[in-house]
């Protein structure tokens, strides 16, 4: 288990004490090792977890068994507390003075970033360099589409102005990539770079007239593409935030947006162990702070 000590200065809109509380002082009463021991490969407890996470049809029992044989908790990006064995559901909660670690943790504050009932796993701790937007950069590159597992939490913007810094859901479908989420998303052609600052710098090099891309770089990419290609998804592999102690893998889907709260917000979302069906949401319309979760199909017969 990786022990870390992270401190972040208080900045506008950031409660540094809440960050420490959620990641250090009140860390979880369980670890990813505890989960791996309670739900090892081929176990009934792991198969029950996969059945719940992937909303698997009753006819998919053999597929669940097959996936459980090769499942690795070290590869997941998210864990659903409600699908864990009962003794871990009661343990995997914030506990005062538990050892801080970056293998498994809960975001206590800011519900718009974390689906309810989620535990984040296997994320790298953000360093001072990562938080320096002027040095932590990489050149953008276009890449082919792929299926990835994601999370999406509805975050309606209270600001009606289309070019503010945080128009959020009206501009794109904001997602976090997280293996093990049970929600699949087809990215289409991706524009991949390290973080938003990397993209802004690259776009200024392409378009000298783009003096202020802080608010509208999403619209710029949607309308003009990049490198002669139309872009379907902007992908940030190392998003950092002074209010978030780990690096995030963020996706901005340009073919849809989540402004209406309709669920699912994109036709490119699928469910199942092998993404074999369209996602049918538990809630047809998402409330603020609610996540996209798919339901199992009705049993035949």
PyMOL commands that set and color helices and strands:
alter all, ss='L'
color gray80, all
select helices_A, chain A and resi 16-25+32-38+44-53+58-68+73-75+81-83+86-91+128-131+168-170+196-206+217-224
alter helices_A, ss='H'
color red, helices_A
select strands_A, chain A and resi 26-28+78-80+94-96+104-105+118-121+141-143+147-151+173-177+184-186+190-193+233-241+244-253+269-271+277-278
alter strands_A, ss='S'
color yellow, strands_A
deselect
rebuild
show_as cartoon
